[in-house]
Amino acid sequence: MTDRELVDLAFTMLERSYVPYSHFPVGAALLCADGTVFTGCNVENAAYGSTICAERTALVKAVSEGHQDDLVRLAVVGNSTDYCWPCGSCRQMLYEFAPDLTVLVARGDREFVRLSLHELLPHGFGPRSLD
């Protein structure tokens, strides 16, 4: 799957977002080494701390289906004029399972940038940090 295809797939998830409070839909698509893709959207909650981001939705779906060791590329998209950067919690969760992940971050006009998770979370703390 190309970067563009993954980003486009993530954009399809915006319509599934549940965002009655922020009105800021986010979509994600997570590609595994075998070609499997897990999608996600943000799901808000009146108890704001219970809200889950699109990236973590896709990640938890992948891990729950046995794909914790083969995550390759993630697209994160929103309708904003700026790029839809993953929050700190998402960066940390992604680092737990895929510190070498490639991340595609898009803005509403569908332009995107490609970065490594190491660029988004330099000096990240993960399982190897406990050795």
N, CA, C and O of each residue as an XYZ file, in Angstrom:
524
protein
N       0.849     -1.180      0.000
C       0.000      0.000      0.000
C       0.891      1.238      0.000
O       1.853      1.320      0.764
N       0.569      2.188     -0.853
C       1.365      3.411     -0.932
C       1.027      4.340      0.235
O       0.013      4.170      0.911
N       1.894      5.318      0.452
C       1.620      6.326      1.474
C       0.295      7.023      1.183
O      -0.519      7.210      2.087
N       0.075      7.407     -0.076
C      -1.158      8.112     -0.455
C      -2.383      7.255     -0.161
O      -3.374      7.765      0.362
N      -2.339      5.981     -0.482
C      -3.477      5.092     -0.229
C      -3.774      4.977      1.269
O      -4.935      4.952      1.679
N      -2.718      4.909      2.073
C      -2.907      4.809      3.517
C      -3.521      6.096      4.070
O      -4.420      6.048      4.909
N      -3.035      7.236      3.600
C      -3.596      8.524      4.023
C      -5.057      8.625      3.598
O      -5.903      9.039      4.391
N      -5.361      8.254      2.360
C      -6.744      8.312      1.889
C      -7.659      7.412      2.713
O      -8.796      7.784      3.004
N      -7.174      6.240      3.088
C      -7.955      5.341      3.928
C      -8.220      5.978      5.292
O      -9.327      5.874      5.820
N      -7.223      6.628      5.857
C      -7.401      7.306      7.147
C      -8.462      8.399      7.034
O      -9.239      8.600      7.967
N      -8.504      9.110      5.902
C      -9.514     10.153      5.725
C     -10.931      9.588      5.734
O     -11.865     10.285      6.130
N     -11.110      8.345      5.308
C     -12.450      7.763      5.320
C     -12.971      7.576      6.740
O     -14.176      7.443      6.950
N     -12.071      7.567      7.705
C     -12.472      7.357      9.099
C     -12.995      8.621      9.775
O     -13.602      8.539     10.843
N     -12.772      9.788      9.172
C     -13.233     11.036      9.795
C     -14.739     11.014     10.027
O     -15.215     11.504     11.051
N     -15.484     10.456      9.095
C     -16.940     10.443      9.226
C     -17.423      9.531     10.350
O     -18.574      9.635     10.774
N     -16.575      8.656     10.830
C     -16.959      7.755     11.922
C     -16.580      8.300     13.301
O     -16.976      7.739     14.322
N     -15.821      9.383     13.327
C     -15.413      9.977     14.601
C     -16.626     10.392     15.407
O     -17.628     10.853     14.860
N     -16.523     10.221     16.718
C     -17.559     10.674     17.648
C     -16.959     11.850     18.407
O     -16.214     11.667     19.369
N     -17.294     13.066     17.962
C     -16.632     14.259     18.488
C     -17.629     15.368     18.867
O     -17.526     16.486     18.361
N     -18.593     15.067     19.756
C     -19.593     16.080     20.101
C     -19.037     17.238     20.930
O     -19.709     18.260     21.066
N     -17.854     17.113     21.477
C     -17.298     18.146     22.352
C     -16.250     18.997     21.635
O     -16.342     20.224     21.656
N     -15.272     18.378     21.012
C     -14.222     19.144     20.332
C     -14.600     19.504     18.900
O     -14.105     20.489     18.353
N     -15.474     18.709     18.295
C     -15.817     18.883     16.874
C     -14.567     18.820     16.002
O     -14.477     19.506     14.984
N     -13.600     17.989     16.407
C     -12.319     17.841     15.704
C     -12.114     16.363     15.360
O     -11.442     15.645     16.101
N     -12.684     15.908     14.250
C     -12.532     14.494     13.881
C     -11.106     14.172     13.453
O     -10.435     14.972     12.801
N     -10.669     12.990     13.835
C      -9.342     12.488     13.449
C      -9.516     11.059     12.963
O     -10.276     10.279     13.537
N      -8.799     10.731     11.900
C      -8.809      9.373     11.377
C      -7.402      8.811     11.349
O      -6.428      9.559     11.268
N      -7.297      7.499     11.416
C      -5.988      6.841     11.386
C      -6.093      5.525     10.626
O      -7.145      4.888     10.576
N      -4.964      5.142     10.035
C      -4.855      3.839      9.369
C      -3.454      3.316      9.655
O      -2.463      3.995      9.386
N      -3.374      2.110     10.201
C      -2.121      1.509     10.644
C      -1.833      0.270      9.797
O      -2.611     -0.684      9.788
N      -0.713      0.297      9.093
C      -0.320     -0.791      8.205
C       0.641     -1.748      8.898
O       1.607     -1.325      9.533
N       0.365     -3.045      8.767
C       1.227     -4.093      9.310
C       2.087     -4.659      8.174
O       1.777     -4.472      6.998
N       3.153     -5.342      8.536
C       4.097     -5.880      7.549
C       3.440     -6.837      6.563
O       3.866     -6.917      5.411
N       2.414     -7.562      6.988
C       1.763     -8.520      6.098
C       0.686     -7.885      5.211
O       0.001     -8.588      4.469
N       0.536     -6.558      5.286
C      -0.443     -5.856      4.472
C      -1.766     -5.594      5.159
O      -2.607     -4.875      4.620
N      -1.970     -6.165      6.343
C      -3.196     -5.909      7.097
C      -3.209     -4.449      7.531
O      -2.182     -3.901      7.931
N      -4.381     -3.825      7.448
C      -4.534     -2.433      7.870
C      -5.629     -2.354      8.931
O      -6.710     -2.921      8.773
N      -5.330     -1.648     10.003
C      -6.303     -1.388     11.059
C      -6.597      0.107     11.052
O      -5.682      0.931     11.070
N      -7.883      0.448     11.025
C      -8.277      1.849     11.008
C      -8.791      2.258     12.374
O      -9.097      1.419     13.222
N      -8.880      3.564     12.570
C      -9.390      4.081     13.820
C      -9.888      5.506     13.672
O      -9.511      6.215     12.739
N     -10.726      5.912     14.586
C     -11.189      7.293     14.670
C     -11.192      7.681     16.142
O     -11.146      6.822     17.022
N     -11.248      8.982     16.398
C     -11.314      9.401     17.787
C     -12.739      9.245     18.308
O     -13.713      9.465     17.589
N     -12.832      8.861     19.576
C     -14.119      8.643     20.228
C     -14.076      9.420     21.542
O     -13.380      9.041     22.484
N     -14.834     10.514     21.582
C     -14.833     11.361     22.766
C     -15.819     10.849     23.815
O     -16.655      9.986     23.548
N     -15.691     11.411     25.011
C     -16.529     11.024     26.127
C     -16.770     12.262     26.982
O     -15.897     13.123     27.088
N     -17.935     12.354     27.584
C     -18.232     13.491     28.455
C     -17.220     13.593     29.594
O     -16.912     14.693     30.053
N     -16.706     12.458     30.048
C     -15.589     12.443     30.994
C     -14.331     12.480     30.125
O     -13.817     11.435     29.725
N     -13.845     13.673     29.841
C     -12.825     13.887     28.813
C     -11.638     12.933     28.885
O     -11.102     12.545     27.847
N     -11.231     12.559     30.051
C     -10.086     11.657     30.193
C     -10.332     10.274     29.615
O      -9.386      9.526     29.368
N     -11.573      9.936     29.401
C     -11.917      8.630     28.825
C     -11.911      8.646     27.301
O     -12.125      7.611     26.671
N     -11.672      9.791     26.714
C     -11.603      9.913     25.258
C     -10.427      9.107     24.737
O      -9.382      9.036     25.383
N     -10.595      8.496     23.558
C      -9.503      7.761     22.924
C      -9.246      8.351     21.540
O     -10.180      8.621     20.784
N      -8.000      8.543     21.227
C      -7.588      9.119     19.945
C      -7.653      8.074     18.836
O      -7.654      6.871     19.097
N      -7.706      8.548     17.606
C      -7.776      7.663     16.439
C      -6.572      6.731     16.366
O      -6.713      5.551     16.048
N      -5.394      7.260     16.659
C      -4.172      6.467     16.575
C      -4.203      5.301     17.557
O      -3.841      4.175     17.214
N      -4.641      5.585     18.779
C      -4.706      4.529     19.785
C      -5.812      3.541     19.478
O      -5.681      2.357     19.792
N      -6.900      3.996     18.871
C      -7.957      3.073     18.453
C      -7.391      2.053     17.472
O      -7.580      0.848     17.641
N      -6.693      2.542     16.439
C      -6.100      1.638     15.436
C      -5.055      0.731     16.075
O      -4.993     -0.458     15.763
N      -4.237      1.280     16.962
C      -3.193      0.496     17.616
C      -3.777     -0.625     18.470
O      -3.323     -1.766     18.393
N      -4.768     -0.307     19.273
C      -5.364     -1.312     20.154
C      -6.050     -2.404     19.324
O      -6.002     -3.580     19.686
N      -6.678     -2.022     18.228
C      -7.274     -3.027     17.341
C      -6.193     -3.958     16.799
O      -6.377     -5.174     16.778
N      -5.070     -3.397     16.363
C      -3.977     -4.211     15.811
C      -3.405     -5.151     16.867
O      -3.236     -6.344     16.612
N      -3.112     -4.625     18.032
C      -2.530     -5.446     19.097
C      -3.504     -6.540     19.520
O      -3.093     -7.676     19.754
N      -4.781     -6.211     19.620
C      -5.762     -7.204     20.050
C      -5.953     -8.317     19.026
O      -6.491     -9.378     19.344
N      -5.512     -8.068     17.804
C      -5.590     -9.088     16.750
C      -4.244     -9.764     16.504
O      -4.075    -10.479     15.516
N      -3.281     -9.536     17.408
C      -1.999    -10.233     17.340
C      -0.924     -9.580     16.506
O       0.049    -10.236     16.135
N      -1.072     -8.308     16.203
C      -0.094     -7.608     15.359
C       0.762     -6.632     16.159
O       1.005     -5.515     15.702
N       1.215     -7.025     17.325
C       2.004     -6.104     18.139
C       3.460     -5.987     17.697
O       4.148     -5.056     18.116
N       3.947     -6.903     16.863
C       5.365     -6.890     16.492
C       5.634     -6.541     15.040
O       6.787     -6.589     14.612
N       4.612     -6.191     14.263
C       4.851     -5.976     12.836
C       4.197     -4.703     12.305
O       3.736     -4.667     11.164
N       4.159     -3.672     13.123
C       3.566     -2.401     12.724
C       4.580     -1.605     11.908
O       5.711     -1.397     12.347
N       4.174     -1.165     10.734
C       5.105     -0.567      9.782
C       4.892      0.931      9.591
O       5.834      1.717      9.690
N       3.643      1.320      9.313
C       3.365      2.699      8.921
C       1.994      3.113      9.424
O       1.051      2.322      9.405
N       1.888      4.354      9.871
C       0.639      4.892     10.405
C       0.323      6.210      9.718
O       1.198      7.065      9.585
N      -0.921      6.383      9.279
C      -1.390      7.671      8.770
C      -2.351      8.271      9.794
O      -3.239      7.588     10.305
N      -2.160      9.559     10.085
C      -3.017     10.300     11.009
C      -3.501     11.543     10.271
O      -2.694     12.319      9.759
N      -4.820     11.734     10.218
C      -5.362     12.826      9.409
C      -6.440     13.598     10.157
O      -7.104     13.074     11.051
N      -6.594     14.853      9.767
C      -7.659     15.685     10.301
C      -8.076     16.705      9.261
O      -7.490     16.772      8.181
N      -9.078     17.493      9.580
C      -9.583     18.509      8.653
C      -8.960     19.879      8.860
O      -9.420     20.855      8.268
N      -7.949     19.971      9.668
C      -7.370     21.261     10.031
C      -6.431     21.805      8.956
O      -6.032     21.091      8.037
N      -6.089     23.080      9.094
C      -5.142     23.700      8.173
C      -3.710     23.318      8.524
O      -2.823     23.387      7.674
N      -3.480     22.916      9.768
C      -2.161     22.435     10.190
C      -2.182     20.909     10.129
O      -3.246     20.294     10.056
N      -1.019     20.321     10.160
C      -0.929     18.860     10.189
C      -1.529     18.336     11.488
O      -1.462     18.999     12.523
N      -2.108     17.156     11.428
C      -2.785     16.558     12.583
C      -1.773     15.701     13.352
O      -1.739     14.478     13.215
N      -0.967     16.362     14.149
C       0.112     15.698     14.878
C      -0.437     14.798     15.975
O      -1.381     15.187     16.664
N       0.124     13.609     16.158
C      -0.287     12.746     17.273
C       0.035     13.404     18.617
O       1.074     14.048     18.766
N      -0.842     13.242     19.573
C      -0.602     13.793     20.908
C       0.495     12.990     21.611
O       0.930     11.955     21.107
N       0.926     13.456     22.740
C       1.986     12.789     23.494
C       1.604     11.388     23.941
O       2.433     10.478     23.899
N       0.361     11.203     24.368
C      -0.080      9.869     24.789
C      -0.026      8.881     23.633
O       0.388      7.736     23.808
N      -0.445      9.324     22.455
C      -0.395      8.441     21.282
C       1.044      8.112     20.915
O       1.363      6.965     20.602
N       1.902      9.105     20.952
C       3.314      8.861     20.629
C       3.903      7.822     21.575
O       4.649      6.941     21.149
N       3.572      7.926     22.846
C       4.087      6.976     23.830
C       3.537      5.581     23.588
O       4.294      4.611     23.630
N       2.244      5.456     23.337
C       1.643      4.140     23.078
C       2.241      3.508     21.829
O       2.537      2.313     21.817
N       2.420      4.299     20.786
C       3.008      3.772     19.550
C       4.439      3.307     19.794
O       4.856      2.273     19.271
N       5.190      4.064     20.581
C       6.583      3.725     20.871
C       6.690      2.390     21.609
O       7.660      1.653     21.430
N       5.712      2.090     22.421
C       5.710      0.820     23.159
C       5.790     -0.374     22.208
O       6.476     -1.355     22.497
N       5.099     -0.292     21.089
C       5.003     -1.427     20.174
C       5.826     -1.277     18.899
O       6.186     -2.280     18.283
N       6.130     -0.047     18.490
C       6.788      0.149     17.194
C       7.681      1.378     17.193
O       7.368      2.363     16.524
N       8.789      1.343     17.929
C       9.641      2.524     17.981
C      10.204      2.934     16.620
O      10.605      4.084     16.438
N      10.237      2.011     15.673
C      10.761      2.327     14.337
C       9.654      2.639     13.329
O       9.896      2.632     12.122
N       8.470      2.905     13.807
C       7.307      3.178     12.970
C       7.517      4.423     12.108
O       8.130      5.398     12.543
N       7.002      4.374     10.888
C       6.930      5.552     10.030
C       5.546      6.153     10.201
O       4.547      5.434     10.201
N       5.485      7.484     10.350
C       4.220      8.168     10.594
C       3.970      9.183      9.484
O       4.826     10.012      9.176
N       2.781      9.103      8.888
C       2.333     10.042      7.871
C       1.314     10.952      8.536
O       0.312     10.474      9.067
N       1.554     12.244      8.516
C       0.688     13.196      9.204
C       0.106     14.145      8.157
O       0.848     14.823      7.446
N      -1.227     14.190      8.067
C      -1.888     14.976      7.024
C      -2.710     16.109      7.603
O      -3.105     16.096      8.769
N      -2.951     17.080      6.754
C      -3.855     18.180      7.092
C      -5.090     18.071      6.192
O      -5.157     17.180      5.346
N      -6.050     18.952      6.363
C      -7.325     18.859      5.679
C      -7.266     18.887      4.159
O      -8.150     18.337      3.502
N      -6.251     19.512      3.588
C      -6.137     19.546      2.126
C      -5.488     18.277      1.570
O      -5.192     18.186      0.378
N      -5.274     17.297      2.458
C      -4.716     15.973      2.129
C      -3.227     15.976      1.829
O      -2.681     14.955      1.410
N      -2.564     17.101      2.035
C      -1.101     17.116      1.970
C      -0.593     16.447      3.239
O      -1.192     16.584      4.305
N       0.514     15.726      3.117
C       1.037     15.042      4.292
C       2.560     15.072      4.307
O       3.215     15.275      3.285
N       3.095     14.863      5.505
C       4.540     14.735      5.694
C       4.804     13.343      6.243
O       3.934     12.718      6.849
N       6.017     12.873      6.018
C       6.433     11.523      6.436
C       7.579     11.691      7.427
O       8.594     12.313      7.113
N       7.410     11.133      8.627
C       8.433     11.216      9.664
C       8.580      9.862     10.336
O       7.718      8.991     10.216
N       9.671      9.707     11.033
C       9.814      8.512     11.863
C       9.243      8.828     13.241
O       9.185      9.988     13.651
N       8.827      7.793     13.941
C       8.353      7.995     15.306
C       9.483      8.549     16.174
O       9.234      9.303     17.115
N      10.724      8.174     15.855
C      11.873      8.720     16.602
C      11.948     10.237     16.458
O      12.355     10.926     17.394
N      11.561     10.765     15.298
C      11.544     12.215     15.124
C      10.434     12.858     15.946
O      10.601     13.960     16.468
N       9.303     12.168     16.061
C       8.183     12.699     16.832
C       8.355     12.516     18.335
O       7.797     13.278     19.124
N       9.126     11.507     18.732
C       9.352     11.231     20.153
C      10.825     10.869     20.359
O      11.165      9.709     20.595
N      11.696     11.888     20.264
C      13.114     11.584     20.472
C      13.365     11.117     21.912
O      12.730     11.593     22.854
N      14.275     10.207     22.054
C      14.639      9.702     23.382
C      13.423      9.072     24.084
O      13.246      9.224     25.292
N      12.598      8.369     23.312
C      11.395      7.758     23.862
C      11.706      6.702     24.911
O      12.783      6.106     24.919
N      10.748      6.488     25.788
C      10.855      5.490     26.847
C      10.008      4.301     26.461
O       8.803      4.438     26.253
N      10.628      3.127     26.361
C       9.884      1.934     25.985
C      10.424      0.714     26.699
O      11.211      0.834     27.638
N      10.007     -0.460     26.258
C      10.424     -1.702     26.906
C      11.942     -1.852     27.014
O      12.451     -2.357     28.014
N      12.653     -1.416     25.994
C      14.133     -1.530     26.021
C      14.747     -0.651     27.108
O      15.861     -0.906     27.566
N      14.019      0.380     27.514
C      14.525      1.278     28.563
C      14.585      0.585     29.907
O      15.271      1.058     30.813
N      13.881     -0.528     30.057
C      13.834     -1.239     31.327
C      14.926     -2.309     31.457
O      15.052     -2.948     32.502
N      15.712     -2.500     30.396
C      16.794     -3.513     30.441
C      17.916     -3.074     31.364
O      18.901     -3.795     31.523
